[in-house]
Amino acid sequence: MTSIIPARTAPSSARPAPGTPGTGPARTVSAPLAPRARLLPSLAAVYRAQLSRARVARIPLLFVATFQSVGIMILMRGVVDGGAEARAVVAGSSVLVVAFVALNLLAQYFGQLRAGGGLDHYATLPVPPAAVVLGAAAAYASFTVPGTVFTAITGSVLFQLPMTHLWVLVAVVPLSGAALAGLGAALGLLAPRPELATLLGQLGMSAALLLGVLPAERLPEPVGWARDLLPSTYGVEALARSFDARPDWGLIAFFLAICAAVGVLSLAAATWAYRRAAVR
């Protein structure tokens, strides 16, 4: 006959010896964390994602920005004959394309992103906040290159300005784009509602239109002070002076350096605004 021995009466030899693995309290072993994402690879990934996402939606708006700037130059052609005023009109209209896309549209984008909860998605990604802001700003600024070049060439032909030094756009577009994109991102992230972000973006673009296209000599002194605070002003000044027969390259480099410094400050402000909006 086969008998069944209860488990509690099993011989002591069947039990694990003290001190062997499994007899003490269970230990939780923490898995090693993944390495923190670096800024440059994260920036490149966000830039490619934003560029592919915005390509279809933003190209028609880029045409609108370009035609708007060209239309302003045609209107000003009946008022301005040439000289320093013509150079200011062409430079301001060219940078206005950057303002329309990098400031106005980016303010709307981040305002909608904050209202729709899109910041929560970015907050879960292992990317630095600066990469999100810089990647989106760079993607939107990239759309301004064709329109800015076309506007500058059209204005040079319209006002009979030399095009020898239009290569200055290689520095003007990214520096002005960074400064205006940082400002637009900060406005969109700090605005409590998307409608207010859209309004702030429109006001910023209007300021770039009035203070950038109109010659500085014809502005009242208080308005001239406001012009000095606008980030795109220094890009406009650098481009306008490149139309001179003998450009003052030291002064042009000075304006570009100011534009670069303003761009760093505006992008830092946008990064701070992103952190502030992501944790709320």
Disulfide bonds with the S-S distance in Angstrom:
none
